[in-house]
Structure formats: C-alpha cells, structure tokens
C-alpha cells in the first residue's frame, strides 16, 4: 500500500495518528479497465445502458476516492492505502477508514481487532452501506471528529467459529452460511442447540449476528435485532418438510451462553463467512461450532444504536 503524510492545525496536531484507508475497486475498473473483458467492452461500444451505468458508477467512486485522499492530506496524520483484496494489516493503526460499501467494510472488519472503523459510502445513490456513516461530503468533518474522539461509538459483536474443535481465525460480523458447494443441491446436516438436535434438509443454514439481522437471515424469516444486542440467531432457509421429516429447530434468537453445532452430513460443503470471500471447506462428519463472542466487539464510528429498530418480523421466533 502507498502512504502519505499531511499537515494541518487544530486539536489533533502533533498526535501523529496512523490511519489505514481500505478501498474497493468498482466493477468498471476491474472488468473493463484492468481485465479488458471482451463481452463488456463490446457492450460499452454499443452504449448498453447497464454498462453505461457501470461507467457512471466508476466516475462517482473515483471522485469519492480522490476526495478522501485529499481530505487525508489536510490532516496531521500518516495514512496507508490498501486495496481490500490484498489487505494484510501488519502494523498498528489508530483508525481504519473503508471506502466502498458494506462488502468493503466487512472485509476490513475481519482484519481488525480493536481499532475503530469509520465507513464511507462511496456511492449513496447505488449502495445501501448500512455500516457506513460517512459520505464524500461529510468525510473530512467526521474523520477529524473520529481522530479527536468525538464521534459516537457503537460496539458490535461478532461470531466465533471452531471446526472439529479447532478455533478458526475468522470472525463474522454479519453472518455465516453453511451450505453445499452447489447452490442447486439440497444441504443435509444435523443441528444441535443445547440438548436439542435434529437432522435437517434445506438450502442452507444461516447464523447471524445482531448487526447482520436485517440482511439475509431476515429475508429467510428471521428477526431484526437492535445493533448492540448481545444475541445472535439461526435460521434454516427453504427448510424441507416431508413424510419422514418434521423439523422443530426452525430458528430463534440465542444468548452468548448458547452455541450452534452443525454436523455436516454430505461429502462436500462449505461455510461462508460474511459473504463469498472467506470459504471454509466441509466434508462428511465435520463439526462446526458457532457462538457469539462478547469479549472482542468491533468499534464502529458514527452509527446510532437506534439505526436497527427493535422490531420483530411477523412470524419470527425469539
């Protein structure tokens, strides 16, 4: 990653803060500019509206990145730039800034222990980015406030996983999906929660944090939890009911004292952590244990505790 040092006056002068800026590459940059995808290049020449939108999104992203770098150079900080796919944190930082959307935020969060994170939504017109409190317009003010300790801090709890009794290095801020390699193949596994256990067939099993409760697990019939809830939940998706199958463990919110054990009962499977980029391979009889870790919450800046309304989706179990 590149680095730069800016200078300015104000309260944070001489504090020598170190900031890591993690950014994404948009689709236009990756697939058209860098990879020269022939299909997309043809559509671009034909002025296809969806590829034109991709080009316009690229311009917005570039404008945001230029604005973030310019703002960083006005502050008395030392900052490094890191592309999210190549991210390896090898030094201590006082602040992590992510530029993109929730995907970029989640990738950075996997590499952060206790360093606070400020997310920047690079394109608010196209990206939900629920973890990102800042935009290009507000970044300079919010970054200065973050460095001065004046931004509200929200602590979010993550999931910890062990495979066959060995703890994995990854934490999930959003969710874990346990599923077959092939999305068209039904998943077969045994789920155990406390003393209750049963074998299920479904299109996969979601285990989600409170922070991730408004995304995929909610669409699968789960419940929406407050941002800072010390709870997590499980929810099978498209659960099979048949003559020999009468599942009872259909989803609920759980406390940190409870763990979810999944025994994989097929030849091939995997567990995805916070999206597609971290994939844990599973084979027959593997045991995956998932629990909420309350000892190492991640600190997210600029978010309000009320951003996740404490509402229950109709039909959801708690």
GUZA-641081 format. One line per field, with one value per residue (C-alpha): x, y, z; residue number from 1. Coordinates in steps of 0.001 Angstrom, whole numbers, always signed. Example, Ala and Ser with C-alpha at 12.3 -4.5 7.8 and 13.67 -1.06 7.14 Angstrom:
BEGIN
x	+12300|+13670
y	-4500|-1060
z	+7800|+7140
pos	1|2
//
This chain:
BEGIN
x	+0|+1028|+1371|+1336|+1680|-407|-229|-2816|-3598|-6247|-6719|-5204|-1932|+1225|-741|+900|-2155|-1870|-4834|-5449|-7714|-9191|-10808|-12623|-12230|-15532|-16754|-15806|-12222|-11818|-13518|-13219|-10121|-7931|-9216|-10438|-13425|-14375|-18107|-18307|-16113|-18490|-21488|-19651|-19037|-22727|-23552|-25550|-27390|-26347|-22680|-23033|-24378|-21318|-19147|-21026|-20661|-16920|-16752|-18561|-16249|-13153|-14468|-15042|-11567|-9945|-11925|-10913|-7203|-7370|-9028|-6440|-3612|-5063|-4776|-1648|-1776|+179|-2045|-1727|-3924|-4795|-6914|-9350|-8489|-4808|-5420|-2885|-2629|+935|+1178|-848|-3347|-5412|-8262|-9413|-11393|-13239|-14289|-16933|-19962|-20753|-18624|-15512|-16424|-16868|-13568|-11730|-13531|-12111|-8596|-9344|-9174|-9795|-9072|-12205|-13632|-15260|-17100|-17542|-20344|-18638|-21896|-25000|-27265|-26379|-25212|-27152|-23950|-25654|-22302|-21017|-21793|-19843|-20032|-17618|-19356|-19128|-15862|-13424|-15538|-16277|-12684|-11417|-14081|-13081|-9424|-10417|-12621|-15835|-17777|-20325|-19006|-21123|-19750|-20896|-20472|-19109|-19409|-16563|-16223|-14407|-14053|-13612|-12523|-10002|-10812|-10741|-9010|-12008|-14785|-18162|-19641|-22647|-23415|-22292|-23931|-23476|-24373|-23491|-20903|-23542|-26372|-28852|-28092|-30047|-27941|-28157|-26787|-27502|-28073|-27672|-28604|-28080|-29637|-31877|-30728|-32208|-31236|-32430|-32621|-32674|-30991|-28616|-28396|-27916|-26323|-26336|-25301|-27495|-25612|-26477|-30082|-31517|-29995|-30181|-31403|-34333|-35288|-35229|-37792|-35533|-35928|-34465|-32381|-31011|-27486|-25893|-27870|-25825|-27731|-27427|-29796|-30016|-32472|-32619|-33554|-36144|-36413|-37745|-40824|-41805|-43286|-40148|-39024|-40760|-38233|-38703|-35489|-36695|-34922|-34672|-32544|-29848|-27719|-23897|-24049|-25543|-23716|-24919|-23270|-23628|-22531|-22197|-23743|-22710|-19488|-18861|-19953|-18703|-19251|-19179|-18180|-19560|-20137|-18253|-14638|-13964|-14987|-14349|-14462|-16546|-16560|-18710|-18993|-17194|-18445|-18734|-19429|-20603|-21098|-21302|-18072|-18697|-15062|-13824|-16523|-15652|-15919|-17862|-17866|-20692|-23545|-26503|-27875|-31310|-30380|-31685|-35221|-36067|-38766|-39770|-40611|-44096|-43825|-40280|-39349|-37451
y	+0|+3583|+6098|+9825|+12358|+15511|+18550|+20859|+22741|+22034|+19738|+16649|+18354|+16553|+13441|+11503|+9370|+6477|+5750|+2833|+3555|+371|+776|-1314|-1464|-957|-3318|-985|-701|-4430|-5970|-3327|-1259|-3979|-7304|-5955|-8293|-8606|-9030|-5913|-3945|-4811|-3703|-488|+245|-383|+2063|-532|+1320|-1061|-822|+2945|+2912|+878|+3584|+6339|+4451|+4247|+8029|+8519|+6070|+7788|+11154|+9804|+8258|+11490|+13394|+11007|+11181|+14974|+15199|+12862|+15057|+18036|+16269|+15781|+12027|+9316|+7158|+3993|+2962|-733|-2485|-4689|-7931|-7539|-6417|-7642|-5497|-5728|-2535|-702|+1951|+4445|+4429|+2340|+4044|+1956|+3421|+1468|-221|-2943|-5506|-3380|-2679|-6389|-7330|-4721|-5760|-9286|-7845|-5520|-6402|-3256|-437|+1686|+1765|+4630|+3513|+5781|+5066|+5751|+5929|+6597|+6590|+2964|+1429|+775|+583|+304|+116|+3307|+6529|+8921|+10066|+12036|+15248|+14524|+12602|+15427|+16596|+13088|+11884|+14818|+14131|+10453|+11299|+13658|+11005|+12952|+10502|+8169|+4639|+1542|-1817|-4719|-8352|-10992|-14750|-17092|-20482|-23723|-26647|-30087|-28446|-26021|-22301|-20556|-17169|-15541|-13595|-12976|-9517|-10180|-13877|-17403|-19545|-23325|-24812|-27308|-26282|-26463|-23968|-26297|-29190|-29650|-29431|-32187|-31608|-32161|-29082|-29067|-26251|-27127|-30554|-30290|-31695|-32921|-33745|-31274|-30851|-27305|-24997|-23881|-22639|-19001|-17995|-14217|-11540|-8643|-6446|-8878|-9379|-7034|-8822|-12428|-14006|-11573|-12482|-16143|-15425|-14333|-11428|-7947|-7282|-3990|-3161|-3713|-6779|-9500|-12112|-13984|-16193|-19193|-19784|-22604|-21376|-23232|-25964|-29249|-30801|-34311|-37632|-38555|-35027|-32833|-30180|-28250|-26223|-23645|-20584|-18398|-15782|-17149|-15867|-15880|-18873|-20974|-22351|-23786|-27048|-28111|-31620|-31767|-34946|-34728|-35382|-31718|-28477|-25128|-22316|-18786|-16024|-12547|-13166|-15067|-14151|-16440|-20035|-22866|-26318|-29000|-32752|-35557|-35651|-32315|-30425|-26650|-24832|-21212|-18876|-15170|-13609|-10753|-10250|-8576|-6339|-4234|-461|+1245|+5034|+7391|+4903|+5199|+2429|+3216|+2525|-1037|-610|-3109|-4685|-8314|-9629|-11204|-14934|-14751|-16719|-15158
z	+0|-602|+2206|+2702|+5455|+5642|+7889|+9409|+12600|+15223|+18172|+16570|+15605|+16758|+17721|+14850|+14250|+11814|+9561|+7213|+4233|+2736|-665|-3230|-6978|-8744|-11484|-14348|-13116|-12502|-15502|-18223|-17446|-15918|-17284|-20639|-20638|-24338|-23702|-21547|-23945|-26773|-24715|-23841|-27531|-28173|-25368|-23465|-20665|-17890|-18844|-19114|-15549|-14561|-16134|-14300|-11009|-11654|-12067|-8747|-6991|-8393|-7276|-3771|-3572|-4722|-2115|+666|-242|-470|+2955|+4500|+3190|+5037|+8389|+10520|+10045|+8353|+6190|+4132|+1210|+860|-1756|+136|-1703|-756|+2812|+5376|+8487|+9762|+11839|+14449|+13350|+15299|+12799|+9846|+7088|+4498|+1149|-747|+772|+3276|+1426|+1848|+5462|+6241|+4593|+6650|+9833|+9523|+9855|+12775|+16450|+18479|+16018|+15430|+11901|+10034|+6914|+3886|+1430|-1895|-3853|-1702|-4771|-5546|-2264|+950|+3031|+6426|+8242|+6616|+8499|+6260|+2648|+485|+1564|+5299|+5475|+6323|+9259|+10516|+10176|+12209|+14837|+14880|+15437|+18245|+19879|+19276|+17109|+18712|+19045|+18589|+19658|+17513|+18497|+16163|+15753|+16557|+14850|+15556|+13161|+14750|+17997|+16454|+16624|+13255|+12918|+11256|+12998|+11357|+11850|+9636|+9223|+8419|+5737|+5968|+2602|-124|-2715|-5425|-4852|-6622|-4242|-1022|+2150|+4745|+8232|+11908|+14007|+17783|+20141|+23780|+24350|+21284|+17986|+14728|+11161|+8563|+4814|+3482|+1006|+3749|+7303|+8308|+11601|+12026|+14496|+15590|+13134|+10346|+11377|+8742|+5762|+4523|+7754|+7852|+4282|+5368|+8101|+10953|+13354|+13381|+16492|+17873|+16707|+20108|+21215|+22880|+20916|+17667|+15708|+13429|+10595|+8020|+4552|+2496|+5136|+3790|+5417|+4319|+5358|+7322|+8194|+10777|+11827|+15056|+15174|+12683|+14081|+17171|+18882|+21203|+24085|+24220|+26558|+23760|+20755|+17468|+16417|+12798|+11796|+8024|+6551|+2909|+1032|+211|+1790|+2972|+5420|+4022|+6447|+5736|+2057|-656|+87|+3085|+2414|+4886|+3256|+4995|+4492|+5842|+9673|+10193|+13242|+13066|+16344|+16240|+19181|+19910|+21162|+23600|+24653|+21460|+19953|+16946|+17365|+14563|+14488|+13601|+13892|+16232|+18406|+17004|+13373|+13729|+15023|+17716|+15598|+15172|+11742|+11721|+12234|+13591|+16706|+19583
pos	1|2|3|4|5|6|7|8|9|10|11|12|13|14|15|16|17|18|19|20|21|22|23|24|25|26|27|28|29|30|31|32|33|34|35|36|37|38|39|40|41|42|43|44|45|46|47|48|49|50|51|52|53|54|55|56|57|58|59|60|61|62|63|64|65|66|67|68|69|70|71|72|73|74|75|76|77|78|79|80|81|82|83|84|85|86|87|88|89|90|91|92|93|94|95|96|97|98|99|100|101|102|103|104|105|106|107|108|109|110|111|112|113|114|115|116|117|118|119|120|121|122|123|124|125|126|127|128|129|130|131|132|133|134|135|136|137|138|139|140|141|142|143|144|145|146|147|148|149|150|151|152|153|154|155|156|157|158|159|160|161|162|163|164|165|166|167|168|169|170|171|172|173|174|175|176|177|178|179|180|181|182|183|184|185|186|187|188|189|190|191|192|193|194|195|196|197|198|199|200|201|202|203|204|205|206|207|208|209|210|211|212|213|214|215|216|217|218|219|220|221|222|223|224|225|226|227|228|229|230|231|232|233|234|235|236|237|238|239|240|241|242|243|244|245|246|247|248|249|250|251|252|253|254|255|256|257|258|259|260|261|262|263|264|265|266|267|268|269|270|271|272|273|274|275|276|277|278|279|280|281|282|283|284|285|286|287|288|289|290|291|292|293|294|295|296|297|298|299|300|301|302|303|304|305|306|307|308|309|310|311|312|313|314|315|316|317|318
//
